[in-house]
Every structure is written in structure tokens, then in C-alpha cells.
Amino acid sequence: MVSSELLPEIKPEEQPPTNNPNNKEKTDDTVTSDTLPKTGESSSIPYYITGIAAVIIGLFFRRKGNKTS
């Protein structure tokens, strides 16, 4: 059996605030549905343009390769 003299005393860590409705603490950082933060989502149009350009270039090289054979 391990003696309690050999083990260091462990203090519990403070828990970060949660959005739990049962939490009795009141915080000033309440977020409502009217003030949601921006997630940084960007437009996907450049990816579509790049994909279409890659398909067109691939078709161009495929036709050029078929003509030389």
C-alpha cells in the first residue's frame, strides 16, 4: 500500500465556464443567436473555377494527344 506521505497533494483545476443552462454562475460572455461570431468560412467559387479550368486543360491535352497519334 502506498503511503499518503509519498504522494503530492493534488489541487483540483478550475473549470472553464460552460454554456450549461444548469450552471448557476452568470457570465458577461453570453452569446445570443443575433450576435453569433463569424466562423471564417470563405467562398468556394475559386475552387470551382480552378476545377473547371483543370478539366478544360485536361480535355485540351487529351484532344491534342489523340491528333498526333
The first five atom37 places (N, CA, C, CB, O) and aatype in JSON, in Angstrom:
{
  "aatype": [12, 19, 15, 15, 6, 10, 10, 14, 6, 9, 11, 14, 6, 6, 5, 14, 14, 16, 2, 2, 14, 2, 2, 11, 6, 11, 16, 3, 3, 16, 19, 16, 15, 3, 16, 10, 14, 11, 16, 7, 6, 15, 15, 15, 9, 14, 18, 18, 9, 16, 7, 9, 0, 0, 19, 9, 9, 7, 10, 13, 13, 1, 1, 11, 7, 2, 11, 16, 15],
  "atom_mask": [
    [1, 1, 1, 1, 1],
    [1, 1, 1, 1, 1],
    [1, 1, 1, 1, 1],
    [1, 1, 1, 1, 1],
    [1, 1, 1, 1, 1],
    [1, 1, 1, 1, 1],
    [1, 1, 1, 1, 1],
    [1, 1, 1, 1, 1],
    [1, 1, 1, 1, 1],
    [1, 1, 1, 1, 1],
    [1, 1, 1, 1, 1],
    [1, 1, 1, 1, 1],
    [1, 1, 1, 1, 1],
    [1, 1, 1, 1, 1],
    [1, 1, 1, 1, 1],
    [1, 1, 1, 1, 1],
    [1, 1, 1, 1, 1],
    [1, 1, 1, 1, 1],
    [1, 1, 1, 1, 1],
    [1, 1, 1, 1, 1],
    [1, 1, 1, 1, 1],
    [1, 1, 1, 1, 1],
    [1, 1, 1, 1, 1],
    [1, 1, 1, 1, 1],
    [1, 1, 1, 1, 1],
    [1, 1, 1, 1, 1],
    [1, 1, 1, 1, 1],
    [1, 1, 1, 1, 1],
    [1, 1, 1, 1, 1],
    [1, 1, 1, 1, 1],
    [1, 1, 1, 1, 1],
    [1, 1, 1, 1, 1],
    [1, 1, 1, 1, 1],
    [1, 1, 1, 1, 1],
    [1, 1, 1, 1, 1],
    [1, 1, 1, 1, 1],
    [1, 1, 1, 1, 1],
    [1, 1, 1, 1, 1],
    [1, 1, 1, 1, 1],
    [1, 1, 1, 0, 1],
    [1, 1, 1, 1, 1],
    [1, 1, 1, 1, 1],
    [1, 1, 1, 1, 1],
    [1, 1, 1, 1, 1],
    [1, 1, 1, 1, 1],
    [1, 1, 1, 1, 1],
    [1, 1, 1, 1, 1],
    [1, 1, 1, 1, 1],
    [1, 1, 1, 1, 1],
    [1, 1, 1, 1, 1],
    [1, 1, 1, 0, 1],
    [1, 1, 1, 1, 1],
    [1, 1, 1, 1, 1],
    [1, 1, 1, 1, 1],
    [1, 1, 1, 1, 1],
    [1, 1, 1, 1, 1],
    [1, 1, 1, 1, 1],
    [1, 1, 1, 0, 1],
    [1, 1, 1, 1, 1],
    [1, 1, 1, 1, 1],
    [1, 1, 1, 1, 1],
    [1, 1, 1, 1, 1],
    [1, 1, 1, 1, 1],
    [1, 1, 1, 1, 1],
    [1, 1, 1, 0, 1],
    [1, 1, 1, 1, 1],
    [1, 1, 1, 1, 1],
    [1, 1, 1, 1, 1],
    [1, 1, 1, 1, 1]
  ],
  "atom_positions": [
    [[0.84, -1.17, 0.0], [0.0, 0.0, 0.0], [0.89, 1.24, 0.0], [-0.96, -0.01, 1.21], [1.91, 1.27, 0.69]],
    [[0.5, 2.26, -0.78], [1.28, 3.48, -0.92], [0.9, 4.44, 0.19], [1.07, 4.13, -2.31], [-0.28, 4.68, 0.45]],
    [[1.89, 4.98, 0.82], [1.66, 5.93, 1.9], [1.29, 7.28, 1.32], [2.9, 6.05, 2.81], [1.8, 7.66, 0.27]],
    [[0.41, 8.0, 2.0], [0.0, 9.32, 1.52], [1.11, 10.34, 1.66], [-1.24, 9.8, 2.27], [1.01, 11.43, 1.1]],
    [[2.16, 10.02, 2.4], [3.29, 10.92, 2.55], [4.12, 10.98, 1.27], [4.17, 10.49, 3.72], [4.79, 11.99, 1.02]],
    [[4.09, 9.94, 0.46], [4.89, 9.89, -0.76], [4.21, 10.59, -1.93], [5.18, 8.47, -1.12], [4.89, 11.01, -2.87]],
    [[2.92, 10.72, -1.9], [2.19, 11.32, -3.0], [2.01, 12.81, -2.78], [0.82, 10.64, -3.16], [1.72, 13.24, -1.66]],
    [[2.18, 13.63, -3.84], [1.98, 15.07, -3.68], [0.48, 15.38, -3.57], [2.6, 15.85, -4.87], [-0.36, 14.63, -4.06]],
    [[0.2, 16.47, -2.93], [-1.2, 16.88, -2.79], [-1.65, 17.5, -4.11], [-1.39, 17.89, -1.61], [-1.0, 18.4, -4.63]],
    [[-2.74, 17.02, -4.64], [-3.25, 17.49, -5.93], [-4.45, 18.4, -5.68], [-3.64, 16.29, -6.85], [-5.43, 18.01, -5.03]],
    [[-4.35, 19.62, -6.22], [-5.46, 20.57, -6.09], [-6.29, 20.5, -7.36], [-4.93, 22.02, -5.83], [-5.73, 20.4, -8.45]],
    [[-7.6, 20.55, -7.25], [-8.44, 20.5, -8.46], [-8.26, 21.76, -9.3], [-9.92, 20.32, -8.08], [-8.13, 22.87, -8.77]],
    [[-8.26, 21.56, -10.61], [-8.12, 22.69, -11.52], [-9.46, 23.4, -11.66], [-7.61, 22.23, -12.89], [-10.52, 22.79, -11.52]],
    [[-9.39, 24.7, -11.95], [-10.62, 25.45, -12.18], [-11.17, 25.07, -13.54], [-10.36, 26.99, -12.09], [-10.43, 24.95, -14.51]],
    [[-12.46, 24.88, -13.61], [-13.12, 24.51, -14.85], [-13.48, 25.78, -15.62], [-14.37, 23.64, -14.57], [-13.91, 26.76, -15.01]],
    [[-13.31, 25.78, -16.95], [-13.71, 26.94, -17.74], [-15.23, 27.07, -17.74], [-13.18, 26.83, -19.19], [-15.94, 26.08, -17.56]],
    [[-15.75, 28.27, -17.93], [-17.2, 28.44, -17.95], [-17.82, 27.7, -19.14], [-17.56, 29.94, -18.01], [-17.23, 27.63, -20.21]],
    [[-18.99, 27.16, -18.93], [-19.69, 26.43, -19.98], [-21.01, 27.1, -20.28], [-19.92, 24.96, -19.56], [-21.45, 28.0, -19.56]],
    [[-21.65, 26.67, -21.34], [-22.96, 27.19, -21.71], [-24.06, 26.3, -21.16], [-23.1, 27.31, -23.23], [-25.18, 26.29, -21.69]],
    [[-23.77, 25.57, -20.12], [-24.72, 24.67, -19.5], [-25.82, 25.49, -18.82], [-24.01, 23.74, -18.48], [-25.51, 26.35, -18.0]],
    [[-27.11, 25.26, -19.15], [-28.18, 26.05, -18.52], [-28.3, 25.79, -17.02], [-29.51, 25.74, -19.19], [-28.88, 26.61, -16.3]],
    [[-27.76, 24.68, -16.54], [-27.81, 24.38, -15.11], [-26.72, 25.1, -14.33], [-27.71, 22.89, -14.89], [-26.69, 25.06, -13.1]],
    [[-25.82, 25.76, -15.06], [-24.72, 26.47, -14.42], [-25.29, 27.71, -13.72], [-23.63, 26.87, -15.47], [-25.97, 28.52, -14.35]],
    [[-25.01, 27.85, -12.45], [-25.57, 28.95, -11.66], [-24.78, 30.24, -11.82], [-25.62, 28.57, -10.19], [-25.29, 31.32, -11.5]],
    [[-23.54, 30.16, -12.32], [-22.73, 31.35, -12.48], [-23.23, 32.18, -13.65], [-21.25, 30.99, -12.68], [-23.63, 31.63, -14.67]],
    [[-23.21, 33.49, -13.5], [-23.63, 34.38, -14.57], [-22.39, 34.97, -15.2], [-24.58, 35.51, -14.03], [-21.54, 35.53, -14.5]],
    [[-22.25, 34.87, -16.51], [-21.09, 35.42, -17.19], [-21.54, 36.53, -18.12], [-20.34, 34.33, -17.97], [-22.7, 36.58, -18.54]],
    [[-20.62, 37.42, -18.43], [-20.91, 38.53, -19.35], [-20.72, 38.12, -20.8], [-20.02, 39.73, -19.02], [-21.08, 38.87, -21.71]],
    [[-20.17, 36.94, -21.04], [-19.86, 36.48, -22.39], [-21.01, 35.68, -23.0], [-18.61, 35.64, -22.36], [-20.77, 34.71, -23.73]],
    [[-22.24, 36.06, -22.72], [-23.37, 35.32, -23.28], [-23.49, 35.63, -24.76], [-24.68, 35.66, -22.53], [-23.38, 36.78, -25.16]],
    [[-23.72, 34.61, -25.55], [-23.86, 34.75, -27.0], [-25.29, 34.4, -27.36], [-22.83, 33.85, -27.77], [-25.77, 33.32, -27.04]],
    [[-25.94, 35.32, -28.02], [-27.31, 35.07, -28.46], [-27.29, 34.73, -29.94], [-28.22, 36.29, -28.18], [-26.27, 34.89, -30.61]],
    [[-28.4, 34.27, -30.45], [-28.48, 33.92, -31.86], [-28.37, 35.15, -32.76], [-29.77, 33.19, -32.14], [-28.11, 35.01, -33.95]],
    [[-28.58, 36.35, -32.21], [-28.46, 37.56, -33.0], [-27.01, 37.99, -33.18], [-29.25, 38.67, -32.36], [-26.7, 38.7, -34.13]],
    [[-26.12, 37.56, -32.3], [-24.73, 38.0, -32.35], [-23.77, 36.83, -32.42], [-24.4, 38.87, -31.14], [-22.82, 36.76, -31.64]],
    [[-24.01, 35.9, -33.32], [-23.12, 34.76, -33.47], [-21.8, 35.21, -34.1], [-23.77, 33.66, -34.32], [-21.8, 36.08, -34.97]],
    [[-20.68, 34.64, -33.68], [-19.4, 35.04, -34.24], [-19.22, 34.5, -35.65], [-18.26, 34.56, -33.35], [-19.82, 33.49, -36.02]],
    [[-18.39, 35.16, -36.41], [-18.08, 34.7, -37.76], [-17.14, 33.51, -37.65], [-17.46, 35.83, -38.63], [-16.22, 33.52, -36.84]],
    [[-17.36, 32.49, -38.48], [-16.55, 31.29, -38.4], [-15.39, 31.3, -39.38], [-17.4, 30.08, -38.65], [-14.56, 30.39, -39.36]],
    [[-15.3, 32.31, -40.23], [-14.2, 32.39, -41.17], [-14.43, 31.58, -42.43], [0.0, 0.0, 0.0], [-13.49, 31.31, -43.17]],
    [[-15.66, 31.19, -42.68], [-15.96, 30.42, -43.87], [-15.79, 31.31, -45.09], [-17.39, 29.82, -43.8], [-16.35, 32.41, -45.15]],
    [[-15.03, 30.83, -46.06], [-14.79, 31.63, -47.26], [-15.59, 31.07, -48.43], [-13.29, 31.66, -47.6], [-16.17, 29.99, -48.35]],
    [[-15.6, 31.81, -49.51], [-16.34, 31.43, -50.7], [-15.65, 30.24, -51.38], [-16.46, 32.62, -51.67], [-14.42, 30.15, -51.37]],
    [[-16.43, 29.36, -51.96], [-15.87, 28.19, -52.65], [-15.78, 28.4, -54.16], [-16.7, 26.96, -52.35], [-15.41, 27.48, -54.88]],
    [[-16.12, 29.59, -54.64], [-16.1, 29.86, -56.08], [-14.69, 29.69, -56.67], [-16.61, 31.27, -56.36], [-14.58, 29.13, -57.76]],
    [[-13.62, 30.15, -56.0], [-12.28, 29.92, -56.59], [-11.97, 28.43, -56.79], [-11.21, 30.54, -55.71], [-11.28, 28.08, -57.74]],
    [[-12.45, 27.57, -55.92], [-12.23, 26.14, -56.09], [-12.99, 25.6, -57.3], [-12.66, 25.38, -54.82], [-12.47, 24.76, -58.03]],
    [[-14.21, 26.08, -57.53], [-14.97, 25.67, -58.71], [-14.28, 26.13, -59.99], [-16.4, 26.24, -58.65], [-14.18, 25.36, -60.95]],
    [[-13.79, 27.36, -60.0], [-13.12, 27.89, -61.19], [-11.85, 27.1, -61.47], [-12.79, 29.39, -61.01], [-11.57, 26.77, -62.62]],
    [[-11.08, 26.79, -60.43], [-9.86, 26.01, -60.6], [-10.18, 24.61, -61.12], [-9.09, 25.91, -59.27], [-9.46, 24.11, -61.99]],
    [[-11.22, 23.99, -60.62], [-11.61, 22.66, -61.09], [-12.05, 22.66, -62.53], [0.0, 0.0, 0.0], [-11.67, 21.77, -63.3]],
    [[-12.86, 23.64, -62.91], [-13.32, 23.73, -64.3], [-12.14, 23.98, -65.23], [-14.38, 24.86, -64.45], [-12.07, 23.41, -66.31]],
    [[-11.21, 24.85, -64.81], [-10.02, 25.12, -65.63], [-9.18, 23.86, -65.78], [-9.18, 26.26, -65.01], [-8.64, 23.61, -66.86]],
    [[-9.05, 23.07, -64.73], [-8.28, 21.83, -64.82], [-8.94, 20.84, -65.78], [-8.13, 21.19, -63.43], [-8.24, 20.16, -66.54]],
    [[-10.26, 20.76, -65.77], [-10.97, 19.86, -66.69], [-10.78, 20.33, -68.13], [-12.48, 19.8, -66.34], [-10.53, 19.51, -69.01]],
    [[-10.89, 21.62, -68.37], [-10.72, 22.16, -69.73], [-9.3, 21.91, -70.23], [-11.04, 23.68, -69.78], [-9.12, 21.5, -71.38]],
    [[-8.31, 22.15, -69.39], [-6.91, 21.9, -69.78], [-6.7, 20.41, -70.05], [-5.94, 22.39, -68.69], [-6.01, 20.05, -71.0]],
    [[-7.28, 19.54, -69.21], [-7.16, 18.1, -69.42], [-7.79, 17.66, -70.73], [0.0, 0.0, 0.0], [-7.21, 16.85, -71.46]],
    [[-8.97, 18.19, -71.05], [-9.61, 17.85, -72.33], [-8.79, 18.37, -73.51], [-11.02, 18.43, -72.39], [-8.69, 17.7, -74.54]],
    [[-8.21, 19.56, -73.36], [-7.38, 20.12, -74.43], [-6.18, 19.23, -74.71], [-6.91, 21.54, -74.05], [-5.9, 18.92, -75.86]],
    [[-5.47, 18.8, -73.66], [-4.3, 17.94, -73.86], [-4.7, 16.56, -74.36], [-3.51, 17.81, -72.57], [-3.94, 15.93, -75.09]],
    [[-5.88, 16.08, -73.98], [-6.33, 14.77, -74.46], [-6.6, 14.82, -75.96], [-7.62, 14.32, -73.7], [-6.21, 13.91, -76.69]],
    [[-7.26, 15.89, -76.42], [-7.53, 16.03, -77.86], [-6.24, 16.2, -78.64], [-8.46, 17.21, -78.13], [-6.07, 15.64, -79.72]],
    [[-5.32, 16.98, -78.07], [-4.05, 17.22, -78.75], [-3.26, 15.91, -78.85], [-3.21, 18.31, -78.01], [-2.61, 15.66, -79.86]],
    [[-3.33, 15.09, -77.82], [-2.62, 13.8, -77.85], [-3.23, 12.83, -78.84], [0.0, 0.0, 0.0], [-2.51, 12.04, -79.45]],
    [[-4.56, 12.87, -79.02], [-5.24, 11.97, -79.96], [-4.94, 12.36, -81.4], [-6.76, 11.97, -79.72], [-4.89, 11.49, -82.26]],
    [[-4.73, 13.64, -81.7], [-4.48, 14.09, -83.06], [-3.08, 13.71, -83.52], [-4.66, 15.6, -83.15], [-2.88, 13.44, -84.71]],
    [[-2.1, 13.68, -82.61], [-0.73, 13.35, -83.01], [-0.51, 11.86, -83.2], [0.24, 13.86, -81.98], [0.49, 11.48, -83.81]],
    [[-1.38, 11.01, -82.72], [-1.2, 9.57, -82.85], [-1.6, 9.07, -84.22], [-1.99, 8.85, -81.8], [-1.51, 7.88, -84.49]]
  ]
}
